[in-house]
Amino acid sequence: MKTKTAVRASLALLPLALLASVVSGQQKSSGLYTVDADDAVPEGALRGAIDGIFDAEDMGDTRALIVVHDGKIIAERYASGFGPDTKQLSWSMAKTVTAVLVGLMVSDGRLALDSPAPVPAWSQAGDPRSGITLRQLLTMSSGLAHAEDADDAGGAIADADTPRMLFTDGVADMAGYAEAKPMAQHPGTHFNYSTATTVILSDILTRMLTGSTDPEKRRAAMMQFIEGRLKQPVGLASLTPEFDARGTMIGGSIMHMTARDYASFGEFLRNKGRANGRQILSQRWVQFMKTPSSQNPAYGGHLWLNRPSDRSPLFPDDAPRSLFACVGHNGQYILVSPAQRLTVVRLGVSDSAERKPLRTALAKLVGLFPR
């Protein structure tokens, strides 16, 4: 197993419970591996594309890969130590789950997309943040001064808002940390990808469900909503969000699911909010999520779109324009291509250099399927 200095440096920021989850079982050898290719693609080509993602030395460690075509799992492979029942960390794929929860609440009439976001910390007269809308939060254009990573923070990862909020001075009240940031631009004018933004949305959701400030009651209210409106209806039995000390769901980055449930979530979006014979999420909301925002054509409503962009994590030259994705730190992907009736899940650990060949390999896998 090769040394990954950059990955180890980033892992140093993790709390011990997460660290154990992230670093265990990083062998290249395979665990469960099944392929039942359909007529759309030759089995040899499919196996070759999957093996390349697992075995290449320049792509990092792949822990799970699932290919779903026409609603059926046709390929599934796991690294040693991982399997169908292993819950794996979402990182920023959690953002899309949070956006779905927001959509359910909008359908209920509790929230409105183009009304000012109900954040008490912004409610004082003259506060410029009081005009930030739910749409602007969902399209990462709130204008808040959030620094997501080292580049945004002037080169020092310890100064970036995401690690500060998740692991250091913001950890006790993540939403309070995120909501206290001042404005940097006028709302709706600039794209600024921000995990802190999604934590604000998590706090809004919780306050719509309960007026209590008790952390346990806040957690219970959110879990009841998730269980009844998403986990059971869609069939995401393994979905496990984490919460901060104040009882706010860490909706921007820390949820867990099995690879199969990540695939089911992708299929749920591919089917426009429908699962198990029921329309669970409004088709209009899914369409909003898939619509390019005016600030970034590669980003919709907490969903990455396969369009050209300076910061696109996808491959617009090598896959259908209609492809969209949930994307997380270290190379977590739920790739959904409606034109190909295809969902691909890849979970693992890849640093920034390794994610470039990984994207090429994933594009090759997606490209095997007819449009």
Residue pairs with C-beta under 8 A, 6 or more apart in sequence:
1 26
1 27
1 28
2 57
4 60
4 349
4 351
4 354
6 351
6 352
6 353
7 60
7 330
7 349
7 350
7 351
10 157
10 330
10 351
11 19
11 22
11 23
13 157
13 163
13 166
13 167
14 22
14 167
15 167
18 89
18 254
21 88
21 89
22 89
22 349
24 81
25 63
25 79
25 80
25 81
25 82
26 61
26 63
26 79
26 349
27 79
27 80
27 81
28 54
28 55
28 61
28 79
29 79
29 80
30 54
30 77
30 78
30 79
30 80
31 77
31 78
31 79
31 80
31 81
31 82
31 83
32 76
32 77
32 78
32 83
32 84
33 76
33 77
33 78
34 75
34 76
34 77
35 43
35 46
35 47
35 50
35 74
35 75
35 76
36 72
36 73
36 74
36 75
37 43
37 46
37 74
37 75
38 69
38 70
38 72
38 74
40 69
40 70
40 369
40 370
41 69
41 368
41 369
45 368
46 67
46 74
46 75
46 365
46 368
47 75
49 361
49 364
49 365
49 368
50 65
50 67
50 75
50 77
50 365
52 361
52 364
53 59
53 62
53 65
53 346
53 358
53 361
53 362
53 365
54 62
54 65
54 77
54 79
56 357
56 361
58 353
58 354
58 357
59 350
59 354
59 357
59 358
59 361
60 330
60 331
60 348
60 349
60 350
60 351
60 354
60 355
60 358
61 79
61 348
61 349
61 350
62 79
62 346
62 347
62 348
62 350
63 78
63 79
63 82
63 86
63 88
63 347
63 348
63 349
64 76
64 77
64 78
64 79
64 82
64 86
64 88
64 259
64 345
64 346
64 347
64 348
65 75
65 76
65 77
65 78
65 259
65 344
65 345
65 346
65 347
66 73
66 75
66 76
66 259
66 260
66 262
66 263
66 343
66 344
66 345
67 73
67 74
67 75
67 76
67 342
67 343
67 344
67 365
68 74
68 263
68 266
68 267
68 342
68 343
68 344
68 345
69 340
69 341
69 342
69 369
70 341
71 267
71 341
73 260
73 263
76 84
76 259
76 260
78 84
78 86
78 259
79 348
82 88
84 258
84 259
84 260
85 238
85 258
86 258
86 259
87 238
87 240
87 256
87 257
87 258
88 256
88 257
88 258
88 259
88 262
88 347
89 254
89 255
89 256
89 328
89 332
90 97
90 253
90 254
90 255
90 256
90 257
90 262
90 328
90 332
91 253
91 254
91 328
91 329
91 330
91 332
92 195
92 252
92 253
92 326
92 327
92 328
92 329
92 332
93 255
93 262
93 326
93 327
93 328
93 332
93 333
93 334
94 198
94 241
94 250
94 251
94 252
94 253
94 254
94 255
94 328
95 195
95 198
95 251
95 252
95 253
95 302
95 326
96 265
96 269
96 289
96 302
96 303
96 326
96 334
97 230
97 239
97 241
97 251
97 255
97 265
98 198
98 201
98 202
98 205
98 249
98 251
98 252
98 302
99 138
99 201
99 289
99 301
99 302
99 303
100 230
100 281
100 285
101 205
101 225
101 226
101 229
101 230
101 251
102 111
102 134
102 138
102 201
102 204
102 205
103 281
103 282
103 285
103 286
103 288
103 289
104 225
104 229
104 230
104 281
105 111
105 205
105 208
106 112
106 113
106 134
106 282
106 285
107 281
107 282
107 285
110 208
111 118
111 134
111 204
111 208
112 134
113 133
113 134
113 135
113 138
113 288
114 133
114 134
114 135
115 133
115 134
116 130
116 131
116 132
116 133
117 132
117 133
117 134
117 136
117 137
117 200
117 204
118 204
118 207
118 208
119 129
119 132
119 179
119 200
119 203
119 204
121 129
121 176
121 179
121 180
122 129
122 130
122 132
122 179
123 130
124 130
128 183
129 144
129 182
129 183
131 187
132 142
132 143
132 144
132 187
133 187
133 188
134 201
134 204
135 301
136 142
136 143
136 187
136 188
137 197
137 200
137 201
138 201
138 289
138 301
138 302
139 191
139 293
139 294
139 295
139 296
139 299
139 300
139 301
140 191
140 192
140 193
140 194
140 197
140 293
140 295
140 296
140 299
140 302
141 187
141 188
141 189
141 190
141 191
141 192
141 293
141 294
141 295
142 187
142 192
142 194
142 197
143 183
143 184
143 185
143 186
143 187
143 188
143 189
143 190
143 192
144 178
144 181
144 182
144 183
144 184
144 192
144 194
144 196
144 197
145 181
145 182
145 183
145 184
146 152
146 161
146 178
146 181
146 192
146 194
146 196
146 197
147 153
147 159
147 160
147 161
147 162
148 160
148 161
148 162
148 192
148 193
148 194
148 195
148 196
149 157
149 160
149 162
150 156
150 157
150 159
150 160
152 160
152 192
153 159
153 160
153 161
157 163
158 164
158 168
161 170
161 177
161 178
161 181
161 194
161 195
161 196
162 194
162 195
162 196
162 253
164 170
164 177
165 171
165 174
165 177
165 178
165 195
165 196
165 199
166 174
166 195
166 250
166 253
166 254
169 177
170 176
170 177
170 178
171 244
171 245
172 244
172 245
172 246
173 244
173 245
173 246
173 248
174 196
174 199
174 244
174 246
174 248
174 250
175 199
175 200
175 202
175 203
175 244
175 246
175 248
176 246
177 196
178 196
178 197
178 199
178 200
178 203
179 200
179 203
181 196
184 190
184 192
185 192
188 294
188 295
189 295
190 295
191 293
191 295
191 296
191 299
193 299
193 311
194 252
195 252
195 253
196 252
197 252
198 251
198 252
198 253
198 302
199 248
199 250
199 251
199 252
201 251
202 222
202 248
202 249
202 250
202 251
202 252
203 248
205 222
205 225
205 249
205 251
206 218
206 221
206 222
206 247
206 248
206 249
209 221
209 222
209 224
209 225
210 217
210 218
210 221
212 218
212 221
213 246
214 247
215 243
215 245
215 246
215 247
216 247
217 247
218 243
218 246
218 247
218 248
219 243
219 247
219 249
222 241
222 243
222 247
222 249
223 241
226 239
226 241
229 280
230 236
230 239
230 280
231 237
231 239
233 275
233 276
233 278
233 280
234 264
234 265
234 268
234 275
234 276
234 280
235 261
235 264
235 275
235 276
236 257
236 261
236 264
236 265
237 261
238 256
238 257
238 258
238 261
239 255
239 256
239 257
239 261
240 255
240 256
240 257
241 249
241 250
241 251
241 254
241 255
241 256
242 249
242 250
242 254
242 255
242 256
243 249
243 250
244 250
253 328
253 329
257 265
259 345
259 347
262 326
262 334
262 345
262 347
263 334
263 343
263 345
264 275
265 326
265 334
266 326
266 334
266 335
266 336
266 343
266 344
266 345
267 275
267 336
267 343
268 274
268 275
268 280
268 281
269 286
269 289
269 303
269 324
269 336
270 336
270 338
270 341
270 343
272 283
272 286
272 287
273 279
273 280
273 281
273 282
273 283
273 285
273 286
274 280
274 283
288 300
288 301
289 300
289 301
289 302
289 303
289 324
290 300
290 301
290 303
290 305
290 324
291 300
291 301
292 298
292 299
292 300
292 305
292 307
293 299
293 300
293 301
296 309
296 311
297 305
297 307
297 308
297 309
298 304
298 305
298 306
298 307
298 308
298 309
298 311
298 312
298 314
298 316
299 305
299 309
300 324
303 324
303 325
303 326
304 312
304 313
304 314
304 324
304 325
304 326
304 327
305 314
305 323
305 324
305 325
306 312
306 314
306 315
306 316
306 319
306 320
306 321
306 322
306 323
306 324
306 325
307 316
307 321
308 316
309 316
313 325
313 327
313 355
313 359
314 323
314 325
314 327
314 335
314 359
315 359
315 360
315 362
315 363
315 366
318 360
318 363
318 364
318 366
318 367
319 337
319 363
319 366
319 367
320 337
320 338
320 339
320 340
320 371
322 337
322 338
322 339
323 335
323 336
323 337
323 338
323 339
323 366
324 336
325 333
325 334
325 335
325 336
326 332
326 333
326 334
327 333
330 348
330 349
330 350
330 351
331 346
331 348
331 349
331 350
331 354
331 355
331 358
332 346
332 347
332 348
333 344
333 345
333 346
333 347
333 362
334 343
334 344
334 345
335 342
335 343
335 344
335 345
335 346
335 362
335 366
336 342
336 343
337 343
337 366
337 369
339 371
340 366
340 369
340 370
340 371
341 369
342 366
342 369
344 362
344 365
344 366
346 358
346 362
350 358
